[in-house]
Amino acid sequence: MLSLLALLLALALLVYLTMRGASLFIATPLCALLVALGAGMPLLPPYATESGTDLLSRYMGGFTKFLGDWFFVFLLGAVFGKLMEASGAAASVAHFVLERLGRERAALAVVLACAVLTYGGVSLFVVAFSVYPLALSLFREADLPRRFIPAALAFGSVTFTMTSAGSPEIQNWIPMQHLGTGPFAAWQASLITALFMAVLGQLWLEWMIRRARARGERFEPRPDDPAPRLHHLPHPALAALPLIAVLAVAFALHDSHGTSALVLALLAGSLAAALINPRGLQHPAQALSEAGTGALIAIGNTAAVVGFGAVARASPAFENAVAWLTAMPDAGLVSAAVAVSLIAGMTGSASGGQAIALPILAPHYLAQGVSPEQLHRIVALSSGALDSLPHNGYVVTTIRAICRETHRAAYPAVGALTVIVPTLGLHLCLLLFALGL
């Protein structure tokens, strides 16, 4: 009981501190310490039990593994974003889009750019790095409040594309390993659900922006923003080449190269961004320096949250909670949706929620005769609902490190579009399955 209380208190405290803007390098070890004390977990390796579990090893194991797995992806993602700014490519695409769609559709342009890259196989973190310079230019020219940029980036990346049939993101591929399904499992219901989420979320985003503008909110420039590019811009077709390069290489190599495909894709995109407008490339050395610093901050914040999650997963309360959730009275797809959603919320990770729940859920429900295609889609959708709470690594990185906003200003819109909208989409998909689709 004490372990469960400590876990819940630690999760609540982490969300509170994150919303208050506390440093995650301080907040996550503090909350992990609370979990460890409640679970009776030794704090240092010399005091570890025979199982080898202790707070420091667990936290740093999660921290360093994420750092080692993703450092070059974060670094090259930041380099790509900065070179898109320095070459004028982001400004050129922004001008082109605003001329075609109109200024009132700037947010839609950001969402569509993220959706295309995400469905093309580019990592969610990389999409945020890649599209942010374009989003900043679009919001600045359309005079929209910049606190909605994280919401537009997140909505286009982690909702109707990430968990849809055919998506190459891992949230759509993990269930295949356990259910024997394909990436297009239950595509009919998935298509309807994705369209519902896309339309509802976009209308909600535009409504929130209109309300903010009616209250007098406008785009507020900052001293460290790149200067608006008005001259020496590459042609829009050339400016789009770096984005196309990232998308094409990631799509072509996704299956055979795994994470390395992202490294090669971002390297190709960075080279393209540097070469499309060599005479107009402004301060490249400064851009690379800022990219390195930004990448370290971004991956450090995310790794800190992963470290906390590693400690939380080692506590007896977490194991008991998983056992209880996966042993709920049989209600087929509904109980699976509840279990995956809550586990993803506790870990702050959609893929983590799936990886923990599926080895237990899959044999149980398949033995009951539940459709593996329907279970695949429900698991994918439910993993993308409560995972985007304030302490989620992607949310923290996008809001703080990439967009340099505060949770207090940006998260209400992010939460509406990445928690509430996907949850409603999950309910719709359950209803469609109940009706026999």
Helices and strands as residue ranges (DSSP letters): H 2-19, H 24-39, G 45-47, H 55-86, H 89-101, G 103-105, H 106-119, H 124-142, G 146-148, H 149-158, H 170-179, H 187-214, H 236-239, H 241-257, H 259-275, G 278-280, H 284-313, H 316-326, H 333-347, H 350-367, H 372-383, G 386-388, H 393-396, I 397-402, H 407-415, I 416-420, H 421-434
